[in-house]
Amino acid sequence: MRSDNSKINDIFKDLSFSEEEIKIIESVFHKSTYKKGSILLSANDIVDKQYYIYSGCLRSYHIDSHGKEHTVQFGVKDWWISDYTAFFSTSKSIMNIEVLRDATLYRLSKEDKEYLYAKIPQVESFFRKKLERAFAAFQKRILSNLSQTATERYISFINKYPNIERSVKNYHIASYLGITTESLSRIRKELLAN
């Protein structure tokens, strides 16, 4: 049976659940809203939750020992975000998560996720497939940072996040690409000229 609940339909696309399974899912996903500028997670926090992004835009970033920010991920509608290193290893966070555009999120605790796995096996398969795709995407990103020019990385970025430039600051994009804001401006000018 398909749920009429849009939250469940959005989060678990293409899956069908019984009424009892729908009740279980609804009991563990908790809706929260955040304003632009909110900090969802700070370095050294305990991480026991991950978030499904229903609306808005977020970024996860690391601050190195010199105080420089390195954006690791942008999160937009239908994406998941957390500090996964800490989430899976039960260590303290090394990432920060900032809300860049007002957001509605559904949070799921690690304990509740394990509960879902035990009660609804297809949910475990769903998350495993999500994790596999995310790992492949991060590996591609590492390879692109090693082998592509800054211009090629920027083109890949705007193809991946076509509407994000309205939501984020130039220095966020530059830190994601591993370049300076001046280099980003130069790349944009060169692309417009061509």
For each residue, the residues with C-beta under 8 A, 3 or more apart:
1: 16 17 18 19 22
2: 9 16 17
3: 8 9 17 22
4:
5: 8 9 22 26
6: 9 10
7: 10 11 26 29 31 54 106
8: 3 5 11 12 17 22 25 26
9: 2 3 5 6 12 13
10: 6 7 13 52 54 78
11: 7 8 29 52 106
12: 8 9 15 17 25 123 126
13: 9 10
14:
15: 12 122 123 126
16: 1 2
17: 1 2 3 8 12 21 22 25 120
18: 1 21 22
19: 1 22 23
20: 23 24
21: 17 18 24 25 119 120
22: 1 3 5 8 17 18 19 25 26
23: 19 20 26 27
24: 20 21 27 28 115 116 119 120
25: 8 12 17 21 22 28 29 116 120 123
26: 5 7 8 22 23 29
27: 23 24
28: 24 25 108 109 112 113 115 116
29: 7 11 25 26 52 106 107 108
30: 106 107 108
31: 7 54 104 105 106
32: 104 105 106 107
33: 102 103 104 105
34: 38 40 56 99 102 103 105
35: 38 99 102
36: 99 100 101 102
37: 98 99
38: 34 35 98 99
39: 42 96 97 98 99
40: 34 51 58 81 97 98 99 105
41: 45 47 60 82 83 93 95 96 97
42: 39 45 93 96
43: 62 63 92 93 94 95 96
44: 92 93
45: 41 42 83 86 92 93
46: 86 92 93
47: 41 82 83 86 87 92 93
48: 87 109 110 111
49: 82 87 107 108 109 110
50: 80 81 82 84 87 107 108 110 113
51: 40 58 75 80 81 82 105 106 107 108
52: 10 11 29 78 79 80 105 106 107 108
53: 56 58 75 76 77 78 79 80 81 103 104 105
54: 7 10 31 77 103 104 105 106
55: 77 102 103 104
56: 34 53 76 77 99 100 101 102 103 104 105
57: 74 75 76 99 100 101 103 164 167 168
58: 40 51 53 74 75 81 97 98 99 100 103
59: 71 72 73 74 75 97 98 100 168 172 176
60: 41 71 72 73 75 81 82 83 95 96 97
61: 69 70 71 72 95 96 97 98 175
62: 43 69 70 72 94 95 96
63: 43 67 68 69 70 96
64: 67 68 70
65:
66:
67: 63 64
68: 63 64 175
69: 61 62 63 171 175
70: 61 62 63 64 175 178
71: 59 60 61 74 172 173 175 176
72: 59 60 61 62 95 176
73: 59 60 81
74: 57 58 59 71 100 161 164 168 172 176
75: 51 53 57 58 59 60 79 80 81
76: 53 56 57 79 161 164
77: 53 54 55 56
78: 10 52 53
79: 52 53 75 76
80: 50 51 52 53 75 130 134
81: 40 50 51 53 58 60 73 75 97
82: 41 47 49 50 51 60 86 87 97
83: 41 45 47 60 86 87 93 94 95 97
84: 50 87 88 134
85: 88 89 91 94 95
86: 45 46 47 82 83 89 90 91 92 93 94 95
87: 47 48 49 50 82 83 84 110
88: 84 85
89: 85 86
90: 86
91: 85 86
92: 43 44 45 46 47 86
93: 41 42 43 44 45 46 47 83 86 96
94: 43 62 83 85 86
95: 41 43 60 61 62 72 83 85 86
96: 39 41 42 43 60 61 62 63 93
97: 39 40 41 58 59 60 61 81 82 83
98: 37 38 39 40 58 59 61
99: 34 35 36 37 38 39 40 56 57 58 102 103
100: 36 56 57 58 59 74 167 168 172
101: 36 56 57 167
102: 33 34 35 36 55 56 99
103: 33 34 53 54 55 56 57 58 99
104: 31 32 33 53 54 55 56
105: 31 32 33 34 40 51 52 53 54 56
106: 7 11 29 30 31 32 51 52 54
107: 29 30 32 49 50 51 52
108: 28 29 30 49 50 51 52 112 113 116
109: 28 48 49 112 113
110: 48 49 50 87 113 114
111: 48 114 115
112: 28 108 109 115 116
113: 28 50 108 109 110 116 117 127
114: 110 111 117 118
115: 24 28 111 112 118 119
116: 24 25 28 108 112 113 119 120 123 124
117: 113 114 120 121 123 124 127
118: 114 115
119: 21 24 115 116
120: 17 21 24 25 116 117 123 124
121: 117 124 125
122: 15 125 126
123: 12 15 25 116 117 120 126 127
124: 116 117 120 121 127 128
125: 121 122 128 129
126: 12 15 122 123 129 130
127: 113 117 123 124 130 131
128: 124 125 131 132
129: 125 126 132 133
130: 80 126 127 133 134
131: 127 128 134 135
132: 128 129 135 136
133: 129 130 136 137
134: 80 84 130 131 137 138
135: 131 132 138 139
136: 132 133 139 140
137: 133 134 140 141
138: 134 135 141 142
139: 135 136 142 143
140: 136 137 143 144
141: 137 138 144 145
142: 138 139 145 146
143: 139 140 146 147
144: 140 141 147 148 152 153 156
145: 141 142 148 153 178
146: 142 143
147: 143 144
148: 144 145 152 153 156
149: 152 153
150: 153 154 177 178 179 183 187
151: 154 155 187 190 191
152: 144 148 149 155 156
153: 144 145 148 149 150 156 157 177 178 179
154: 150 151 157 158 173 177 184 187 188 191
155: 151 152 158 159 191
156: 144 148 152 153 159 160
157: 153 154 160 161 173 176 177
158: 154 155 161 162 165
159: 155 156 162
160: 156 157
161: 74 76 157 158 164 165
162: 158 159
163: 166 167
164: 57 74 76 161 167 168 173
165: 158 161 168 173
166: 163
167: 57 100 101 163 164
168: 57 59 74 100 164 165 172 173
169: 172 173
170: 173 174 181 184 185
171: 69 174 175 181
172: 59 71 74 100 168 169 175 176
173: 71 154 157 164 165 168 169 170 176 177 184
174: 170 171 177 179 180 181 183 184
175: 61 68 69 70 71 171 172 178
176: 59 71 72 74 157 172 173
177: 150 153 154 157 173 174 184
178: 70 145 150 153 175
179: 150 153 174 183 184 187
180: 174 183 184
181: 170 171 174 184 185
182: 185 186
183: 150 174 179 180 186 187
184: 154 170 173 174 177 179 180 181 187 188
185: 170 181 182 188 189
186: 182 183 189 190
187: 150 151 154 179 183 184 190 191
188: 154 184 185 191 192
189: 185 186 192 193
190: 151 186 187 193 194
191: 151 154 155 187 188 194
192: 188 189
193: 189 190
194: 190 191
